[in-house]
């Protein structure tokens, strides 16, 4: 009788032994699903090397402080590297779940932070090299004898503005920046040739933006304005003491 019972219960005993293995199979299936999901999401990283290479081109061209740039984007870049290392190894379900639920949803945000930080460095460098052209051009375009020079300055400023277009390839923007810097140098020579020395240029830009003191109007500046029949473009006003 006992033998019969043992024989009858044998499949149940085997099932009891197999249950943990079934659980492990389910765990493997869950791991596979989580890995598949993470891998699909991580395809967003495919364009990251090219993006970083382009951004590195901008950093180098901007002659920026690399340590300062790294401190600004380091946290975002470190987060991406951490996720990549997990996916490249033998991740656990817990790690994959964390990546799927938090990490990869933040990936576009982290990539945007990196791009925004470096674009800011590039934008500042471009403005430092080519800024002020538009303001001076606006003034000169209304002064007899130097209208063409003012127009050329405005055209250069418009092209310089396009250097900030992040949709353009970095290498193209760097090449265009170098071209514009050379053209700006040539325009500066033309400015000097018509007597627009740096103090005069600075005054014209300043007075176009805000009221200036009469003490800022030196004999040199006044002489240049008078010689170009531009006195009518300027007015004088007084403000009482408060």
ABEGO torsion letter per residue (X at the ends): XAAAAAAAAAAAAAAAAAAAAAAAAAAAAAAAAAAAAAAAAAAAAAAAAAAAAAAAAAAAAAGBBAAAAAAAAAAAAAAAAAAAAAAABBBBAAAAAAAAAAAAAAAAAAAAAAAAAAAAAAAAAAAAAABGAAAAAAAAAABBGAAAAAAAAAAAAAAAAAAABAABBAAAAAAAAAAAAAAAAAAAAAAAAAGBBAAAAAAAAAAAABBBBAAABBAAAAAAAAAAGAAAABBBBBBBBX
